[in-house]
Amino acid sequence: MLAHIGAAALLVTGSFLAPAPVAAAATSCYGGAVTAHYGDALELGPYTTTSRCIDINLKLTSGTSAYVNACVKFAKTGRCNYWTRVNKGSWRTIATDVLDGTKFTVPLGVPLEGDDATVLIAF
């Protein structure tokens, strides 16, 4: 009986609550970056590229190392593309024009034995 009264009240008032629209914020290339720590592993990953970025980018954010050397090792070939020096504080592209869904790892090197580094990887 109460269900009928509620439905009638809805019809009489002509108002009902519609769900609020959900705005899906697009994640930027850098906004989707993952954090990794050199020292926990010498080769970071595995990762799979997404549609957020066309390139694979790396940023050294903290640690005792002033820079890292990084390459992208593609699962398909098992080899690094090329080594890139990445200084602390700025983004560097470490692979360009990479197809979505590509599996890869990121081997890193630091200049001094015992150095550690925290990096962001955007892909």
C-alpha positions in Angstrom: 0.0 0.0 0.0 2.8 2.4 0.9 4.5 1.7 -2.5 1.3 2.9 -4.2 1.2 6.1 -2.1 4.8 6.8 -2.9 4.3 6.3 -6.6 1.2 8.5 -6.5 3.1 11.3 -4.7 5.8 11.1 -7.3 3.3 11.5 -10.1 1.5 14.4 -8.3 4.6 16.4 -7.6 6.2 15.6 -10.9 9.6 15.6 -9.4 12.1 12.8 -8.6 15.7 12.6 -8.0 17.8 11.8 -11.1 21.4 10.6 -10.6 23.9 13.4 -10.8 26.1 13.2 -14.0 29.5 11.7 -13.3 32.3 13.6 -14.9 35.1 11.3 -15.9 38.3 13.3 -15.6 40.8 12.2 -18.2 44.1 11.3 -16.7 47.1 13.1 -18.3 50.2 11.2 -19.4 52.2 12.3 -16.3 49.1 12.1 -14.1 49.0 8.4 -14.6 52.7 7.9 -13.7 53.8 5.1 -11.4 56.5 5.4 -8.7 59.4 2.9 -8.6 62.5 2.7 -6.5 66.0 1.8 -7.7 67.5 -0.2 -5.0 64.4 -2.4 -4.7 65.2 -3.6 -8.2 67.7 -2.9 -10.9 65.1 -3.5 -13.6 61.7 -1.9 -13.0 58.5 -3.4 -14.2 57.0 -5.2 -16.1 54.7 -2.5 -17.4 52.3 -2.3 -20.4 51.8 0.9 -22.3 48.5 2.7 -22.3 46.7 5.2 -24.5 47.6 8.0 -22.0 51.1 8.5 -23.6 52.6 8.1 -27.0 56.1 8.0 -25.4 57.6 6.4 -22.3 58.8 9.1 -19.9 60.9 9.0 -16.8 61.6 11.5 -14.0 64.0 11.2 -11.1 62.2 12.6 -8.1 64.4 11.8 -5.1 67.2 9.7 -3.7 71.0 10.1 -3.3 71.7 9.9 -7.0 72.0 13.1 -9.0 70.9 11.2 -12.2 70.0 7.8 -13.5 70.7 6.1 -16.8 67.6 4.3 -18.2 66.6 2.4 -21.2 63.4 0.7 -22.2 63.7 -3.1 -22.6 60.8 -4.3 -24.8 59.5 -7.8 -24.0 59.1 -8.6 -27.7 62.9 -8.2 -28.4 64.4 -8.6 -24.9 66.8 -5.7 -25.7 67.1 -2.1 -24.6 66.3 0.6 -27.1 69.0 3.1 -26.1 70.4 4.5 -22.8 69.2 7.9 -21.7 70.6 10.1 -18.9 67.8 11.5 -16.7 68.8 14.3 -14.3 66.9 14.9 -11.1 63.8 17.0 -11.4 62.8 16.9 -15.1 60.9 14.5 -17.3 62.9 12.8 -20.1 61.5 10.7 -22.9 63.2 7.3 -22.8 61.2 5.7 -25.8 59.2 7.4 -28.5 56.1 6.4 -30.5 55.4 3.3 -28.6 52.2 1.4 -29.5 49.5 0.9 -26.9 49.6 -2.5 -25.2 53.4 -2.9 -25.5 55.0 -4.8 -22.6 58.4 -3.5 -21.3 60.7 -3.1 -18.3 63.0 -0.2 -17.4 66.6 -1.2 -16.5 68.2 1.6 -14.4 71.8 2.5 -13.5 73.1 5.0 -11.0 76.6 6.7 -11.1 77.8 5.6 -7.7 77.6 2.2 -6.0 75.2 2.5 -3.1 73.2 5.4 -4.6 69.4 5.0 -4.5 66.7 6.7 -6.6 63.0 7.1 -6.7 61.5 7.6 -10.2 58.2 8.3 -11.9 57.5 6.4 -15.1 54.7 7.6 -17.4 53.5 5.4 -20.2 
